[in-house]
Amino acid sequence: MKKTLFLATFALGLFAHAQYATPNTGVSWTLDDVVANAPTVLTVEEGVYTLHEDLLVEKNDTLLIHESLTLKIAENVLLDINGYFEANADEITITAVDTEAPYRGIRLDSDSYGGYIKNTLIEYGGGIRVLSDYFEIHDSEVSNNAKGVSSGGAISFSNGSPVIMNSTFKFNQGPALGTAANSVCPALIQGNYFEGNNQSNDNRPQINMGPSGADTIRIIGNTVIGDRSLTKVGGISASSLVGIENRVLIKDNIIRDNRYGLTSTGNSTGIIDGNIIEDNNTENLPMMGGSGINLYGTKLFYISNNQIRRNLWGVTLQTTAMANLGSDDEEDFNEGKNIFSDNENGGQVYALFNNTPNAVKALHNCWIEENSEFTYEDAESVISHQFDDPELGLVTFDPFGCEEEEELGVVETTKNAFVIYPNPSQNIFFVNTTENAVLKMYDLNGRLVLEQKLSNGKNSVPNQLSKGIYIVEVRGAQSKSTQKMVIQ
């Protein structure tokens, strides 16, 4: 179908730029099509496209980027999608003409068909505002974006069930991901790497999600690393601040060096399982935060298999929050197996602080990792509850203990038998080992993606893996180590 030109200019105070709108005739457009129809709006030189004015993709039209290319966008210019947008090629870059003068961003309007983004770097703009029901981003990077069309995060959502997988978010001015407090948005956030987001250092976490509604927010297998100079920025929040139902699964994440690890508030319930939550103490003010896990006024959360170390607090329960950290009862069985170590402030260790009137089941946990033979009295000393204040609920924490995993004579170790670095890495990383061993890497679906024999000493491990989170297992005759590896 022939593409026809429809060009309109606006003198509205909100926009300093003219706007080119596709003709709304049900046609799929490429950047070359836009160049042909609006040569002053979009130009191309030596394979680099430059958008000089706002571009609106109308309701019945589609903008496709299916070739590896660079698109530069001028200051304060908006890519506005009222139809459908797809960027999917081997390597796409969407950036600013001048990195000191960000473009306004990308907006997927509320009545649009949404967008799909893969293998795309989006940087130095005003973020992506998703008002549509459908949005997916895979194997991409969204970094160094300012607050523009999206003020709630580098990507902000209003509804739908967005999918954010195997992507990187670094050094954005606001949070990496965000939703409004009254927006129902059961997102899948899996296998991503977050670092140093919310550079404006306001009181918001790197992942800042509102309620899920009847569905579930799933935050799985991500790495969330803070910038320790940002004292107000938390790791993960999945909360309901306006009473809307919220269901949460937060599983197998690494959360380090934030103001706090993760929090949930209000009409929320869910599972927090298998996370490594360490050194979330950047503000270093215990009355203002610093918890590994904080629940405030929530309904019941099941907390299991987490490793919670060197935060100001381990797990804190406030107002009417309810939690199950381990139970043998059939109706609410939970294996427990949380590990606590050195969650300390003011010279006192707080593994679990139950600041609620609710009773808490907390069986089969390792309350003092560095002292695997701790006594009942030792455990009592790191748990605050009815024993310390009769107005608080009782924590039942016995039986307890720290398990050592043994399998066919091989001991799981966190000592220096194997040292893997750097992490994150790109196309090569190194393993120092004190014995001959075998390295295996698995993706988050459990598929073996790399296997290599290791010799005693320093070993290099080249790889051609896609960006994402992987599980690295190194096994020798006497020791085994398993950890997560981020490939950027």
C-alpha positions, 0 to 999 in steps of 0.5 A: 500500500502506498504511503502518503504524507500527512504533516502537521505543525503545532504551535502549542506551548507544550511542544517546541517541535513540529510533528509528523504523523503517519497517515493512519491507513493500516500500513507498517512503516520503516525508518526509511519510509519516514525519511522518504515521506518527511525528509526534514523530520527524519534524516539518514547519513552513513547509516545513522538516522536522526529524528529532528521533530516529534514522530506520531505513529497513528492508531492503525499504523506500525513502526518497525525497526528490524535492521541493526541501526542507530537512531539519534533523537534531538533534544526534547523530541518525542517518539509517540506511538498510538499504533504499534512499535517493534524494535527487534534486530541484532543490535539497535541503538536509540540515543540522543543527538547530544547526550547532554540534551536528552530527547523527551522519550518514547510513549506508548499511548493508552489506546495503542497496540503497545510495543515489543523491544529486543536487542536494543540500547535505549539511552540519554532520553526521557524514558519509556512511558507505557500507557498501553496494555501490551509491552515486552522488552527482552535482551536490551539495555535502558540506561542514563535516561533522565526524567522526561515523558516517563517520570515514574521510572526509566520505564513506567507502566499504567496497566497491562501485564508487561514483560521485562526479561534479561535486560540491563538498567543502569544509572537512570535518573529515576527508578528503573521500573515504576508504576503509579500507586493506583495502577494495576500492573502484574508485571513479569520482571525476570533475569535483569540486571539493575545498578545505580538507578534513581540517581536523583536520590529521592525516596524511591527504590530501583524497582518501584511497583504498585499493586497487581490486582488479582494476578501476581507481580513476579520478580524473579532472578534479577540482580539489584545493585545500589550505588552506595553514594545514593542514601535514599534509594532502596532495592525493590518495592511491591506495594499497595498504598491505596488498598488495591489487592496485591500479590507478589512473588519475589524469588532468587534475586540478588539485592545488594548495597541499597538503602534497604533490600525489599519491602511490601506495604498495605493490602499485599500477600506473597512469597519471598524465597531464595533471595540473597539480600546483603549490605543494604545499609547505605543511609545507615540510619536504623530508624529510617530503613536498612532492613533486608526485608520489611513488611508494613501492614501487609497480609501474610507473606511466606519467607523462606530460603533467603540469605540475609546478611549485613543489613541494619536489620534482617526481617522487620515486621511493622504495624499489622504485618503478618509473616510465616518464616517456617512452619511444620503445620500442614495448613501453612507449611513452610520449610524456613531455611532462612540464613541470617548474619550480622544484621546489626545496628547500635551494637545489637544484632536484629535477625527478626524484629516483630514489631506487631501484635501478631504471632510469627511462626519461624521454624528451621532457620539459621539465626546466627550463620557464623556460629552454627552451634548457637543455643536457644539463648543465642537465637533469642538474643537476635529476635525481638518479640513478646519476650522483649515487649509483652505487647508484641506477638510471640515468635516461635523459632525452635527448632532451629539450626544451620544446615551444611549441604552434603552430596556424595561426599562433596561439601557446598562451600562459600569459602575460597576454593573457587573465586569467580570474577568479574561479576557482572562480566561480558564475553570472558570471566575467570575462575581461580580454583585450588583443585581441578574442577568442572564448571557448568553454566545453566540458564534460568530455565535449567538448560546447560549452556556452557561446560568447561574443565578447570585446572588448579590455578587461574582459568579463563572462561570465554563465552558467547552467551546472551545478556542475562542471569546464569547459574554457575556451578563449579564442582571439584573432588572435595568442594562445590560452589554455586552462584549467579553470574550476570552476563552483560 
